[in-house]
Amino acid sequence: VRLVESGGGLVQPGGSLSLSCTTSVNITTISRVGWYRQVPGQQREVVAEIILGETTNYASSVKDRFTISSDNTKNALYLQMSNLQPEDTATYYCNAYYLETTFEPHRFVDYWGKGTLVTVSA
């Protein structure tokens, strides 16, 4: 599974930004898709995720500010971010938790995009 993110950049505090991620497989076949972020020297943390195409979860720090969504026709995942704050500055990664049936036995694999940098600064 290949994941390609886009949409990062520099934004002022209080501003908005939208991230996109395209997947190389039918996104409806991915058990869990989501966005993570990482600051240098810190662990990667989950920002938002969609489980089995229905259930959405958000980190408490972004709830009510960020919205995760997907477009099955485009095999794309989005993250709409609003009221961005300096503490949201990080590299954002797209993640897919996917059942690989090419392996025997079949097993779930975590796939990652290369990341896109979001910088919130005045």
C-alpha positions in Angstrom: 0.0 0.0 0.0 1.4 3.4 -1.0 0.3 6.5 0.8 1.0 10.0 -0.5 0.3 13.0 1.6 -0.1 16.6 0.5 -1.3 19.9 1.8 1.2 20.8 4.5 2.7 24.3 4.9 3.0 27.4 7.0 -0.1 28.9 8.6 -0.7 31.5 11.2 -2.2 30.7 14.6 -6.0 30.5 14.3 -5.7 29.6 10.6 -6.9 26.6 8.7 -5.2 23.9 6.6 -6.3 20.8 4.8 -4.3 17.7 4.3 -4.9 15.0 1.7 -3.7 11.4 1.4 -4.2 9.2 -1.6 -4.0 5.4 -1.3 -2.9 2.9 -3.9 -5.6 0.4 -2.9 -9.3 0.7 -2.6 -9.7 2.7 0.6 -12.8 0.7 1.6 -10.6 -2.4 2.0 -8.4 -0.7 4.6 -9.4 -1.7 8.1 -8.2 1.6 9.7 -7.0 4.8 8.1 -5.8 7.8 10.0 -3.5 10.7 10.6 -0.6 10.8 13.0 1.8 13.5 13.8 5.3 13.6 15.2 7.5 16.3 16.6 11.3 15.7 16.6 12.3 14.0 19.7 8.8 12.9 20.6 6.7 9.8 19.8 4.4 9.7 16.9 0.8 10.2 18.1 -2.6 9.5 16.6 -4.5 12.6 15.5 -7.6 11.1 14.0 -8.7 7.8 12.5 -11.6 6.1 10.7 -12.2 2.5 11.7 -13.9 0.1 9.2 -15.2 3.1 7.3 -17.5 4.2 10.0 -16.2 5.0 13.4 -14.1 8.1 13.8 -11.8 8.9 16.7 -9.9 12.0 17.6 -7.2 12.9 20.0 -8.6 15.1 22.7 -6.2 17.9 21.8 -7.8 18.2 18.3 -11.4 17.3 18.8 -13.7 20.0 17.7 -10.9 21.6 15.6 -10.0 18.8 13.2 -12.2 16.8 10.9 -11.2 13.5 9.3 -13.0 12.3 6.2 -12.6 10.1 3.2 -13.7 9.9 -0.4 -14.1 6.4 -1.5 -14.4 7.4 -5.2 -10.9 8.9 -5.1 -9.3 6.5 -2.6 -8.5 9.6 -0.6 -8.3 10.5 3.1 -8.5 14.1 4.3 -7.8 16.1 7.5 -9.4 19.5 7.7 -7.7 21.5 10.4 -9.0 24.7 11.9 -8.0 27.1 14.7 -4.5 25.8 14.4 -2.1 26.5 17.2 1.7 26.5 17.5 1.5 23.2 19.4 0.0 21.6 16.2 3.3 22.1 14.5 4.5 18.7 13.4 5.0 16.3 10.5 1.7 14.7 9.7 1.6 11.1 8.5 -1.1 9.2 6.8 -1.5 5.6 8.1 -3.2 2.5 6.8 -3.7 -0.6 8.8 -4.3 -3.2 6.1 -4.8 -6.9 5.9 -2.2 -8.2 3.5 -3.6 -11.3 1.8 -0.5 -11.7 -0.3 1.3 -12.9 2.8 0.7 -16.4 4.1 -0.6 -16.5 6.7 -2.5 -13.3 6.1 -1.5 -10.5 8.5 -2.2 -6.9 9.2 0.5 -4.4 8.2 0.9 -0.7 9.2 1.7 1.4 6.2 2.9 5.0 6.3 3.3 7.9 4.0 6.4 10.0 4.0 4.8 12.8 5.9 4.0 16.4 5.3 5.1 19.3 7.5 2.6 21.6 9.1 4.1 24.7 10.7 1.9 27.1 12.8 3.7 30.3 13.4 3.1 34.0 13.3 
